[in-house]
Amino acid sequence: MKTELLELLLPDLDEEYATGGFLALYEVSWNLAGLGLDRSDPTFAPLAREAYVRFRAQHPDLVLARGTWPDLLATATPAFAEDDAEVDLDPRTDADAPILFLVAPQDLPTP
């Protein structure tokens, strides 16, 4: 696995989270592709998954939620399929699909 890319990717993910207050899971793949790894590379998906796992380990307080674009936080509901979290959804082509993202529990809307 291309571990040097992980060392570059994880700070990018931290910056995305710090900037927006949440991390949409598609950002994992978008940022990885932005580092020059082609999506057709057989190491792409495992590397994206490893980055997600490591980010979760660094931020155990965050919860997985789902919402719709463009108002992810306003439409957020808790998601429970953590092990099956999709880190490669493209919201540009799947605009109506719920987007998974990580967020602090206190930032979820109250019912």
C-alpha positions in Angstrom: 0.0 0.0 0.0 1.2 3.5 -0.7 1.6 4.6 2.9 3.4 7.9 1.9 0.1 9.0 0.4 -1.7 8.3 3.7 0.8 10.6 5.4 -0.3 13.4 3.0 -4.0 12.5 2.9 -4.7 12.5 6.6 -3.7 16.1 7.2 -5.9 17.1 4.2 -8.8 15.3 5.8 -8.2 17.1 9.1 -8.1 20.4 7.3 -11.4 19.6 5.5 -13.0 18.7 8.9 -11.6 21.8 10.6 -12.8 24.1 7.8 -16.4 22.7 7.4 -17.1 21.3 10.8 -17.8 17.9 9.2 -16.1 15.5 6.8 -18.1 14.2 3.9 -16.8 10.8 3.1 -16.5 11.4 -0.6 -13.7 13.9 0.4 -11.5 10.9 1.3 -11.5 9.7 -2.4 -11.5 13.2 -3.8 -8.4 14.2 -1.8 -6.7 10.9 -2.6 -7.3 11.4 -6.3 -6.0 15.0 -5.9 -2.7 13.6 -4.7 -2.3 11.9 -8.0 -3.5 8.3 -7.4 -5.7 7.2 -10.3 -9.1 5.6 -9.3 -8.3 2.7 -11.5 -5.2 1.8 -9.5 -5.9 -1.4 -7.5 -4.6 0.2 -4.3 -7.0 3.2 -4.5 -10.0 1.7 -2.7 -8.0 0.0 0.0 -6.0 3.2 0.6 -9.2 5.3 0.8 -10.6 2.8 3.3 -7.4 2.8 5.4 -7.5 6.7 5.4 -11.1 6.6 6.7 -10.3 4.0 9.4 -7.3 6.1 10.6 -9.3 9.4 10.5 -12.0 7.7 12.6 -9.3 6.5 15.1 -8.0 10.0 15.4 -11.5 11.4 15.9 -13.5 8.8 17.9 -15.9 11.4 19.1 -17.4 12.0 15.7 -20.5 10.2 14.6 -21.5 9.0 11.1 -24.5 10.8 9.7 -26.3 11.1 6.4 -27.7 14.2 4.8 -28.5 15.6 1.4 -26.6 18.2 -0.5 -26.3 21.2 -0.2 -27.6 21.3 3.4 -25.8 18.3 4.9 -26.0 19.5 8.5 -29.6 20.8 8.3 -30.8 17.4 6.8 -28.6 15.2 8.9 -29.8 12.0 10.5 -27.6 9.5 12.3 -26.4 6.6 10.1 -25.7 3.2 11.6 -23.9 1.2 8.9 -20.4 2.3 9.9 -18.7 -0.8 8.5 -20.3 -0.3 5.1 -19.6 3.4 4.9 -19.1 4.4 1.2 -16.0 6.6 0.8 -16.3 7.0 -3.0 -19.7 8.4 -3.7 -19.6 11.2 -6.2 -22.3 13.8 -5.3 -21.9 15.5 -8.7 -23.4 12.4 -10.4 -25.5 11.1 -7.6 -27.1 14.5 -6.5 -30.2 13.0 -4.8 -28.3 10.2 -2.9 -27.8 10.8 0.8 -24.2 11.7 1.6 -22.4 10.1 4.5 -20.3 12.4 6.7 -18.6 12.5 10.0 -19.7 15.2 12.5 -19.6 16.0 16.2 -22.9 14.7 17.8 -23.7 18.1 19.2 -23.8 19.5 15.6 -26.6 17.2 14.5 -30.0 18.9 14.3 -32.3 18.1 17.2 -35.5 16.3 16.3 
